[in-house]
Amino acid sequence: FYHSTMAIQYYQDGYEFNPADPANFTVIANIPNGGTSDVLCVPSSAEYKTIEEFIDYCKNHPGEVTFGNQNGGFGQLECLLLGSRADIDVKFVDAGGQADTIVSLLGGNIDACFISADAASQYQQSGDMIPLATCDSERSDYLPEVPTLSESGYDVVFKPTMVLLGPGNMDQALVDEINKTFDAMAEDEETVTAYGNMNQSYTPCSATDAKKIWEDHCATIKEVCELAGYDVSN
């Protein structure tokens, strides 16, 4: 069982084996992990209140808007992906992990950041932040009124993905048989309760679809790691 970090480490030249290469690993199942997509947030005092106003501001003030997140982490990669897809020039600084990044945003040291949807919801309710858009393909249960970046016209879908991987070039019949055992999780009472506690549900996914999801996700990670200037020559 592993997740997006495996691909991030590979494309940043910190791990030897390409996780999207079927000679190295066989994708057996996609595992919803209870995680939420990240949300683009700005301080409540910001003059831009919507994602459209934010993008317009960035275009009119190239290089002036400061994003903060952790170097090499999801936040930086999301910032780079948004910058590329929305054609905006922003400044990125290492603000540390999510807790430190939130402090920096609230303290006025950065202008924007990506944080988890559950955290964004709390700071929206307190009136300290404005969540502008989410990175998921669908709106978040935590922030149902906040649009996705993709529905706002920016092709940015980037959410942590978890997969069950086996050895490379596994027998397809065996892969399908193992994958079928995961289908029962959708009806398992304990599983339904556990996912429900995380505002999630387990949705069965064939091995073929899981492979496509993982390959597409790794391709996006490769793209943003190249934007970050990491060595992907391996």
N, C-alpha and C positions, 0 to 999 in steps of 0.2 A: 504494500500500500504506500503510495507516495503522491506528491502533489506538484504544483507549478514550480516550486523552488528547484526541483530536479532539472528542469529545462533551463531555468534562469542560470543555475550554476554551470551547466554545460556550455551555454552560449556566452558566458562570461569567462570561459576557459578555466573553470574551477573544478570540473568533473570530466572524466575521460570519455564516457560512453553517451552517444546520442540517444536520448530516451524515445525519440520518434522513429528510430530505425528498427524495423521489424526483425533485423538480424540480431539486434541486441535485446529487445524486449517485445513481448506480445501483449497487446492490450486486451484484457479479458472483460473488464467492466468499468463503467463510469460510476463513481460513488459520490452522490451529493453529500457534502461534508458539514452542512449546517452553517457554513460561512456566508457572510453577506458581501455583496459587491461594495466597492468603495464609492464615496460620494464627494464630488467637488464642492468644497465649502469656502465661504468668505466671511469676514466679520460682519456683524449686523450693521456696523457703521459705514460699510462700503457704499459707494455711490451707485454701483451696479447691483440690481436686485434679481435679475434673471440671467440665464445662460447666454441669451442673445446679447444683452447689454454688456456682459462680461467679455464676450468675444469681440464685440465692437470696440470696447475700451482697449483691449490688448492690441488690436490692429491699429488703433489711433495713437497708441503709446508703446511702440515696439521696444522690447528689452527692458521696460520699466516695471512690469508686474512681476513680483517675486513669489515663486512657488517654493514651498518647503516640504520635504519628506526625507526619508533615509536614502543615502546613495546606494544604488544597486537594488533597492527594494521595489515593491509594487508601486508605491507612490511616485517614485521617479520615473518608472517606466510608463505609468499612466500619464504623467505630465508630458513626456516626450511624444507619446502616441497622440494625445490631444493636440499638441503643438503641430505635429506633422499633418494630421487630418484636417485641422481647422485653419492651417496656414497662419499661425500666430507665433511671434517671437517673444518668449518669456525668459526670465532669469530663474535658474534653479539653484537652491542652496541646500546643503545637508542640515536638516533640522533635527535629526535623530529619529527615534521610534515614534509611534503615534502619540504617546503621552507628552513627549517633549515638543512634538510638532504642534499639538493643540495649545500648549502653553505659549509657543512662539506666535501662533495666530492670534490668540486672545491678547497677547502683549503688544501686538502691532509690529512685530519684527518681520513678519512675512505677510503677503497679501492674500494668499490662497493655498489650499492644500487638499489632498485626498485623505479622507478618514473613513472608517467603517460606518455603515448605515445606522447601526444601533447607537453608536456614539454621536453621530450627526443628529439623530432624532432627539437625543437628550439636550444637546446644545441649542437646537432649534426651539425646543420647548422653554428653555431658560431665557431665550431671547438674545443669546450671545453670538449665534452664527446663522447664516443663511445658506441652506443647502441648495445648490443650483441645479445639479444634474447627477445621475448615477451612471455607473459604468456597466450595468447589466443590460441584458437584452429585454428585460421586463422591469417594470417599476417595483420598488422595494415595498414589502409589507410594512416596514418601519416608516416609510415616507411615501405613501401612495399618491400624494399630490405633487411629488417632485418628478419631473420628466427624466427620461433616460437621455444620454447624449446622442444615441442613435436616432431616437424619434425627434430630436431637436435638429437633426441634419448633419451630425458629426459621427462618422463611422468608428466609434470607439466602444467596443464591447470587450471588457477585460476583467475576468473574475477568476479567483483562485479555483483550480480544478484538481480533483483527486481521482486517481485511477488505481485499479488493481492490475498489476503487471506480472507476467510470467516470463520464463526464459524465451529467448528469440526463436521464431519459427516453430511455435507449438502446433501440434495437430489441431486443425480447425474444429473437428468433432469434439475433442476434449474441451477446447475453449468454449464452444457453445453450451456444452453440458454444465460446465462450471458457472457460466453466465446465467443459466436458467435458475440455479439455486438462489440467485440474488432477486429474482422476480418475486419470490415468496415473501421477501422483506416488506413489500408494499402492503401485505395483508397481516403481517405479524404484529400482534398487539403491542409488544414491548418496543418494537422499532417505531411504530406509528406514534406512540407516546413520546419517545425520545426525540424524534424529529419534530413533533408538535411543540415540544418545549422550546425548540429553537426557531419556531415559526417557519418550519420547513416540512417537506414531505418527500418520501422516497419514491422516485419514478423509475420504473423498469426501463432499461436501455439495452438494446441488443449489442453483441460484441462488435458488429460491423459499425453501428452508430457510435459506440464508445471510441472505436479506433479513429473515426472521422473527427469527433470532438477533440480528441487528444492531439491529432496531427494538426488541426487548424489552430489549436491553442499554442502548440509549440512553434508554429510558423509565425504567429503574432509576437511571441516572445523573442524569436530570432530577429524580427523586424525592429523591435524596440531596443534590443541589445545592440544592434548595429547603429541605431540612432544615438545610443549612449557612447559609442566609440569603443565598445569592448571587443576583445579579440575573439572572433568567431571562426577563425581560419581552420580550427580542428574539426 
